[in-house]
């Protein structure tokens, strides 16, 4: 298989988890925005959120702000990955191959630290981690060809 087809398959394998991750984050942000003023926190944390909000209102507001910031950061990572895959990856700039390792790293972080109760999402993210890593491995020779004497 030549380097251009490896690059094409690598781009496709990377594009799938990047677009699905971005769409998932957009969906979660939309749910949180539709839920109103920190109402999503009650759905996620139940009575613990009510107690925190009652006893420590400033801490509750700060925590809700932190959750929103994490979602916006995740959206940024998804859009960043999509932009690199769409525009710079096909030019075989080596920095893009290294920069796209952020996608499997963020997915691994979400599985290890972000998703505790929803085991279905762990499997979903696990499959996308494999696709992202496989996309980077497949495209490796396009960016770093063997030296011929």
C-alpha positions in Angstrom: 0.0 0.0 0.0 1.4 3.4 -0.9 1.7 6.4 1.4 -1.2 8.4 -0.1 -3.7 5.6 0.5 -2.3 5.1 4.0 -2.8 8.8 4.6 -6.4 8.6 3.2 -7.3 5.7 5.5 -5.6 7.4 8.5 -7.6 10.6 7.9 -10.8 8.6 7.7 -10.1 6.7 10.8 -9.3 9.9 12.7 -12.2 11.8 11.3 -14.8 9.4 12.6 -14.0 9.7 16.3 -13.3 13.4 16.0 -16.7 14.2 14.5 -18.6 11.9 16.8 -16.8 13.3 19.9 -17.6 16.9 18.7 -21.3 16.0 18.1 -21.6 14.3 21.5 -20.2 17.4 23.2 -22.5 19.7 21.3 -25.4 17.4 22.3 -24.5 17.5 26.0 -24.0 21.3 25.8 -27.4 21.7 24.2 -29.0 19.5 26.9 -27.4 21.6 29.6 -28.4 24.9 28.0 -32.0 23.7 27.6 -32.1 22.6 31.3 -31.8 26.2 32.6 -30.0 27.7 35.5 -27.9 24.9 36.9 -30.8 22.5 36.8 -28.5 19.9 35.1 -26.5 19.7 38.2 -29.5 18.3 40.1 -30.0 15.7 37.5 -26.4 14.6 37.6 -25.8 14.9 41.4 -29.3 14.7 43.0 -29.6 15.6 46.6 -25.9 16.2 47.0 -26.3 19.2 44.6 -29.2 20.5 46.6 -27.2 20.3 49.8 -24.2 21.9 48.3 -26.3 24.7 46.8 -28.0 25.3 50.2 -25.0 25.2 52.4 -22.3 26.6 50.1 -23.9 28.6 47.3 -20.7 30.2 46.1 -19.0 26.8 45.9 -22.0 25.5 44.0 -21.9 28.3 41.4 -18.1 27.8 41.0 -18.6 24.0 40.5 -21.3 24.6 37.9 -19.0 27.1 36.1 -16.2 24.4 36.2 -18.5 21.9 34.5 -19.4 24.4 31.8 -15.8 25.3 31.3 -14.9 21.6 30.9 -17.6 21.2 28.2 -16.4 24.2 26.3 -12.8 22.9 26.5 -13.9 19.5 25.2 -15.7 21.2 22.3 -12.5 23.1 21.6 -10.5 19.9 21.4 -13.1 18.3 19.1 -13.1 21.4 16.8 -9.3 21.6 16.9 -9.0 18.0 15.9 -11.5 18.4 13.1 -9.7 21.5 11.7 -6.3 19.7 11.7 -7.7 16.6 10.0 -9.6 18.6 7.4 -7.0 21.2 6.5 -3.5 20.4 7.6 -3.2 16.6 7.8 -3.4 16.0 4.1 -0.3 18.2 3.5 1.7 15.7 5.5 3.0 18.4 8.0 4.7 16.4 10.7 3.4 18.6 13.5 -0.2 17.5 12.6 0.6 13.9 13.3 2.0 14.8 16.7 -0.8 17.3 17.5 -3.6 14.8 16.7 -2.5 12.6 19.6 -4.6 15.0 21.7 -7.7 13.2 20.4 -7.0 9.7 21.9 -5.5 11.3 25.0 -8.7 13.3 25.7 -10.8 10.2 25.0 -8.7 8.1 27.4 -9.0 10.9 30.0 -12.8 10.9 29.6 -13.0 7.1 30.1 -10.6 7.2 33.1 -11.8 10.3 34.9 -14.9 11.8 33.3 -17.3 9.0 33.0 -18.0 7.0 36.1 -21.6 5.8 36.0 -22.3 5.4 32.3 -20.5 2.2 31.4 -22.1 2.3 27.9 -20.2 5.5 27.2 -16.9 3.8 28.3 -17.4 1.2 25.6 -18.4 3.9 23.1 -15.3 5.9 23.9 -13.1 2.8 23.9 -14.0 2.0 20.3 -13.2 5.6 19.3 -9.9 5.5 21.1 -9.0 2.5 19.0 -10.1 4.2 15.8 -8.0 7.3 16.7 -4.9 5.4 17.6 -5.3 3.1 14.5 -5.6 6.2 12.3 -2.4 7.6 13.7 -0.6 4.3 13.4 -1.8 3.7 9.8 -0.7 7.2 8.7 2.7 7.0 10.4 4.6 6.0 7.2 3.1 8.9 5.3 4.6 11.3 7.7 7.8 9.4 8.4 8.9 7.5 5.3 11.7 5.0 5.5 15.0 6.4 4.3 16.3 4.9 1.1 20.0 4.9 0.3 
